[in-house]
């Protein structure tokens, strides 16, 4: 009976601790982790193909001990404020469903299936298909329960709104799409506290606008403008693939707003360079409009952004020159000597675009410079591991994430795990749930995550992280964890100020959208979304730096490391 005794003793111990400290977020995570360990013990028994009746009954007893503990009053109260703990109930139900089915106790299995419905468990599709549950599916009570699962799922994950693309959608489809956007934000968006407008009134204001559109392209522009009212970098509308080239085609160059003026700061195509489009040129006009006026009229209204600095990046770097690939731009340009001229520039057709490496390492004297341009590429961790021997030989390390727009936070956390010899904390978070009893929303809090140090690698020299307004999403998760662990300084400019897990959903005509459904903070609750992560040392990029080709942010970091 050893598998039963150990977890039960652990639960008894935790029960007394729980009654003493009922409001501890860390304790809630400890409880959930302990329940998870019991699930693991039980899983070894019920998932074994050669498991006999005794093994299955031991597994069932283990899981019921976890249920009994989860059902005590203090644990239930904690679960209401901790999503990690709350979801364990559905997990235990699914495990018991497995064990009962394998033990041919189909009446008990159906009870667990019903409990899974009450807890909105996402596992029901596995029960509907997996051969393990073939016997259960023959029971008379199974089909009605499955039908309830599927009917509810259609409300939230159904594909009824994913209608085919057409050059112009019906008025009903257009209204439906706006309604989906409005309702998804109403029930999932976590940053309404930052808005002053009445979201329901905004919806009413946009109904005549979507009805008046005469093409799907125009319709999606209106939808983008609608979600821009949320002022959130993780709440966006994306057009159908059929329209992608008419929305997002742009010449392979980077533009930036510096001291109120717009400059070309990078060109990624040799063929474009040969036309005279080179870094350092100032853009005065676009298609005859002064560049700032053009941006205000044609770009800014469609950008959903959490901060002023992120809005600048979106308007003047990411989308300023975006548009229809079939429609060239006419740029009025000015070189550093004052010469001005107009030049057509194609948005598409380039076959020699140079790709930016996701991760690079080089030495600057005895200092290492590790540039990570995204956290999306799955090869980053492998490449970092291969570089670590060279990184170890440096006297200090600079990690440049100024152009990192995010991706998978755990790629960044894995790198941070090599910079410390002890566990470190990552962001805390909250989500909202609608309470139909009170017609209000309730916050469900998740305590900060905890990451373990890499047992094989530990870089113990000084470290500095470079940040900018282009540092966004998962890159900000990286910066938060680095900042909170007090491993070194952040240098540069405030980050984009937007992270959090978005909910994605489809729209009529083949497009899709997302809305931010998770509010992240520092582990201690300090806010950064809607503000950005502030550097310890601010170094702004200037026009003179751009003209001279100097990197003042990097230079400041090197000087600090060299002075140590």
N, C-alpha and C positions, 0 to 999 in steps of 0.2 A: 504493500500500500504506500510505499515511499513517494510515488509521484503525487498522491493526494495529500499526504501529511505536510510536506514542505510548503506548498502554496497556501494551504489553509492557515498554518502558523504565521506565515507572512501577512495574510489578510487580517488576522486577529491583531497582530502588532500594529499594522497600519490603522486599524479601526480606532484604537485608543489614541493614536497620534492625531487622527482626523478629528476626533471629538475635542481634542485639546486646541487644535489650530484649524478650525473649519474654514477659514477664509484664505488660506495659503495657496497661491497660484502654483508654486513649485510643488506643493503637496499633491495638488490635483494631477499634475504630470506624473509624479511618483506613483500615485494610485493607478493611473492609466497604464503606465509602464509595467507595474506589477501584474495587473490584469492581463496585459499582453503576454507576459512571461508564462502565465497559467495557460493562456490559449496555445502558446507554443508547445507546452508540455502535453496538452490534450491533443493537439494536431499530430504529434508523433504517434499517438495511439490510433486516432480515427482514420488517418490518411494512409496508414500501412496497409498494403494490399492483402497481407496475410493476417490482418487483425481478426481476432476471434471475439466471441461475445463478451468475454471477461475484459478484454482490452477496451472494447467499445463502451462498456458500462463504467469502467474507470474514467474514460474520457468524459462521459456524460456527467459523472459525479464531480469531476474537476470543474467543468464549465458551469454547473449549477452553483458550485461554491462561489465562483466569480459573480454570477448573477445575484446571489443572495447579498454579497458584499456591495455590489453596485446599487442594490435596492434600498440600502439603509439611508435614512433621511439626510445625514450630512453629505454623503457621497452624491445623492441626487441633487442637493443644492449646489454643490460644487460643479456638477456636470452642466447645470444651466449656464454657468459662466465660462465653461472651458470646452471648446469644440472637440479637442483631442480626447477628452474623457467622455463626452457625450456620445461620440460615434462608436465607442467600444461596445455599447449595448447591441447595436446592429451586427457587429462583428461576432459577438458571442452567439447571437441568435443563428447566424449563418453556420457557425461551427456546430452548434447543436443540431441544426437541420441536417447537416452532413452525417453526424454520428447516429442520429435516430434513423435516418434513411438506410444507412449501412446495416443497422441493427434490426431493420424491418419493422420498426415501431412507427408506422406511417401516421397514426393519429397524433402522436407527439410531434412528428416532423411537420405536420400541417399546422399545429399550434405555433411552431417556430416561424413558419412561413407567414402566418398571420401577424406575428409580432414584428417580423421584418417589414411588413407593409406599414404598420403603425409607426415604425422608425424610419420610413422612407429609404430603406436599404437599396443600394444600387446593384446588389448581387442577383436580382431576380432573373435577369436574362440568362445567367449561367445555370440557374435551376431549371429554366425552360428548355435548355439545350443539352446539358452535360449528360452523358450516358449513366453516370452514377445515380441520377435521380429518375431513371426510367420507371422503376417500380412505383415511386411516389406519384409520377405523372398519371398513372392509371387510377389513382384514388378519386372517387367522385367529387371530393371537395377541392381538388387541385385546380381544375379549369376555371371555376368562378374567381378564385383568388388571383390566378395569373391574369385574368381579364381585368381585374381591378388595378393591378400593377401597370398593365399596358395602357389602360385608359388614362391613368394619371400621368404616365410618362409622356403621352402624346401632347399633354398641355404644355410641358416644359421643353421636351426634346423632339417634339413632332416635326415632320418635314412639310406640313401643309403649306407653310409660307414660302417654301423654296420652289417658286414657280419658274418656268423656263425663261430664258432671256428673250426679249423682244425690243425692237428699236423704241417702242413706246408701250408702256404697261397700261392696263386698264385703270380707271379711277379707283375701283374697289381695291386692286392690288396696292396702289399707291397709298391709300388710306390705311390699309392693313399694315404695310411696312412701317409707316409713321407710328401706328398704334403699338406695334411690337417694340420699337425703340423706346417709346414713352413708358410702357409697362415694365420692360426689363430694367430700366433705370429706376422706376418707382419702387420696385421690390428688391433690387440688388445693389444699387449705387450707394457707396459709403461716405460720400463727401458732400451731401446736400447742405451740411452746415456751413460750407464755404460760399454758398450761393445766396443771392438776395431775391431772385425772381421766383415766382410761384410756378412750379414745374407743370402743374395742370393747365395754367393759363398759357404757358409757352406752347404746350401741345395744341391748345385751341387756336393760338395765333398762327401755327404752321399748317393747320388743316387746309385753309384756302390756298396756301402757297404750293403745297404738293398737288392739289387738284388742278392748279393752273399750269403745271409743267406740261410741255409738249413733246418731251423725249425722255428716255430712260437716263440718258446722261445728265440732262437738266434736273431730273428728279433726284438723282444721287447727290448732286451738288447741294440741293436743298436739304437732304437728309444729313449731309456732312455739316452744314451750317446749323441745323437743329441740334446735333450732338456737341457742337462747339460751345453751346450754351452751358454745358456741364463743366467746362473749364477744367478738364482732366486729361492728362496725357495718355491714360490707359482706357479711355472711352472714346471710340472712334468708329466711323463708318467707312467701309471699303466697297468700291464698285464691283460689278461682275467682271470676271476675267476678260470677257468680250470687250470691255471698255478700258481695260488697264492701260493700253498704249495711248489712249486719249486723255488719261488723267496723269500718268506718272512718267512719261518719256521726258528726258532732259539730257542736255549735253554732258559729257563726262568731265565735269569740272566742279570745284567747290567754291562757293561764294560765302563771304562773311560780312557782317555789319561791324565796322570798326569806327568808333568815335563818330557815329552818325552817318557814315559813308559806306558804300558797298564796294567790296573789292573781290577780284578773282584771286584766290590764295592757293589753288592747286589745280593742275590739269592732268588728267589720267589717260590721255590719248596723244600719241605722237602725231597722228594725222591732224588733230585739232591744233596742236602746237605749231605745226607748219603753216597754218592759216593766219598766224599772228596772235592767236589767243594764248596769252602767257600769264603766269602768276604776276601780280603787282598792278595789273590794269584795274582802273576804277570803272564801274558801270554807272553811267549818268542817266541813261534812259533805256526803257524796254518797250519796243513797239511804239515809240514816240511819246510815251508817258514818262515823266520823271520817276526814277526808280522807287523812291519812297511812296509816291502816289500810286504807282502800279501795284506795289506790295499791299498797300492798304485796301485797294479796290478788288484785286483779283486773287489774293493769296490769304491774307489775314482772316477774313470772315469764315473760312472753312477749317481753321486749325483749332482743335481742342487741346488746350494746354493748361498745365497746373500752375505755372509760374511765369513771370515776365521774361526771365532769362531763357526758359524753354521755348516760349513763344517766338522770341527773336531767332533762335536756332531754326525752328520750323519754318518761319516765314522767309528768312534771308539765307538759309543754307540748304535745307532739305527740299523746299517746294517753290522757291522763287522762280526758277526757270522750268518748272514742270508743266506739262500740258500735252497737247496732241502731237504725236510723232510726225504727222503729215504737215504740220504748220511750223516752219522755221521761225526763229526769233530774230528780231533786228535789234542789235545792241548798240547804243552810243557809248563809246569807250574813251578813256583818257589815260595816257601813260604818265609815268612819274615826271617827265619833262614838260608836261602840259599839253601835248599834242592830242587833239580829239578827232574822232572819225566814227562813222556808222558802219556796221558789218553784220550781214546775215549769219546766223549760226544755227545749224540743224540740231534738232533735238534727238534724232536717231540716226541709224545707219553706220555706227562706228563698230569696226571689227577688231580694233587694237586696244581695247580698254584694259588698262593695267589693274590687276586686282591687288587689294591691300591684304597683306598677310595677317591672319588672326592673332598671331603671337610672334614676337621677335625679341632677340636678346643680343646686346652688344656691350662692350666695356668702354667706359670713358675714364681713362686712367685706371685707377684701382676700383672705381665705382661700377656697379652693374646697372644697366638700363634695360628693364623688362617692359616691353610695350605689349599690352593686351587690348586689341581693338574690338573684341566682342566676347561674349560668353555663350555663343551659340554653337560654335564648331566643336564637335565631340572629340576632335583630335588635340584640343588645347591641353588637356590633362596629360596625355601621353607625351606631347612635345615638351611640356614643362618638366616632366620627370627626366626626360633625356638631357635637359639643359641644367639640371640641378647641380651636377658635379662642377660645372663652370661657374654657376651662381655662387656656390659655396666658397670659391676662391677669392671673391671680391671682399672689399673692406666695408662696403655699404651697398644697399640696393634701392633703386628708384623704380617704382611700379607706375607706369603711365597708363591710366584708364581715361584720359581726357576725351578720346573719341570712341569710347565703349558705350554702345547703346543698349546693352543688356543681353538677355538670353536665359540661360539656366543658372540660377544663383549658386547651385551646388558645385559648379565648376570653379567659381571664385572661392567658395568656402574651402574646397580641397587645397587650393593654393595657400590660403590663410592658415590652414592646418600645419603647413610646413614652417610657419613663421613663429610658432609658439610651442612651448613645452608643456602647456596645461590646457584644459578645456576652455573654450571661449563661447560667448553667447552671441546669437544672431537676433534679428528683429523679432519684436513681439507683434501681435496682430489682433484685429477684431473683425467680425463679420456681423451682418444684420439679419434678423429674421422677423418676418411680419407676424404679429399676434392678432388673430382675428377676433379674440375675445375683447380686446381693448382697442382694436383698429389702430394699433401703434407698432413701433418696431422695438426690438430688444437687442442689445449688444451681447454678442457671445465672444468672450475674450480667450485668446490663446497666449499662454506665457511665452517668453522668449525661447527660441531653440537653443540647443547646446551641441556644439561640435567638439570632437575629440582631436587632440594633436596627432600628427602623422607619426606612427611609431618608428619609422625608418629614416625620416628626414627632418632636420631641424636647423633652420638658418637663424643664428642668434646675433647677427650683426645689425647695425642701425638700418631702418627702413623708412622711406618716405613714399607717399602715394600722391600722384598728380591728378587733379580733378578739374572739370570744367562744366559748363552748361550742357555739353553734349554727353556727359556722364549721366546715365539714365537707367532706371529700372533695376535689373539684376546687378549692374555695376554700382548702383547706389546701395544695394544690399551689402555688397563687398565693402564699400566705403564706411557704412554704418558699423559693421562688425569690426573693421580695422580701427576705426575711431574709438569704439567703445572698449576695445581690448588694450587701448593706450600703448600700441606698439610703435607708433611714430607719428610724424606730422602729416597733415593734409595741406597741400600747396596748390594754388591756382585760383579758380573762381567757383562760386556756389554751383552745385550740381542742378540737374533739371528738375528735381523735386517731384518725381512721380514714380511710384512702384506699386505693387499690389497685384494680386491674381485676378485677371478679368474673366468674366463669363462671356463666352462667344455664342453667337446664334445666327441663323440664316435669315435672309431678307428676300422679298419677291424679286424676280428677275435674275437671281444668281449671285447677288452680293451677300455680304455678311457684316456683322458689327460685333463690338465687344463693349462691355461696361465694367468698370472697376468694382469688384465685389469684396475686396479685402483691404482693410486699412492697416498699414504698417507703421510702426514707430521704432525708436531705439528700444533696447531691452528694458530700460527704465521708464518708458512711456514718453520720452521726449519726441516732439513732432518734427518731421522733416518734409513730409509730403505737403505740397503747396507752398513750400519755402525754399527747399533745397538744403543740402548739407553744406554748412559753411566751412571754408578752409581755415586752418590755423594761421596760415599766412596767405594773404590775398596778393596776387600778382596779375594785373590786367594785361591783355594783349593790346598793343598800340599799333598805329599805322607805321611808325618808324621801325618797330620790330619787324613788321611784315616786309617793309621795303628792304631793310638790311638783311633779312633772312635769319634774324636771331631769335632764339627761344628763351625769353626772359624767365619763364616759369622753370624750365629745366635748369637754366644757369643758377637760379636761386637755390634749387634743391642740391645741386652739385656743390655749391659753395658751403652750404650748411653741413653736408656730410664730410667735406674736406676739412672743416674747422673742428670736427670732433676729435 
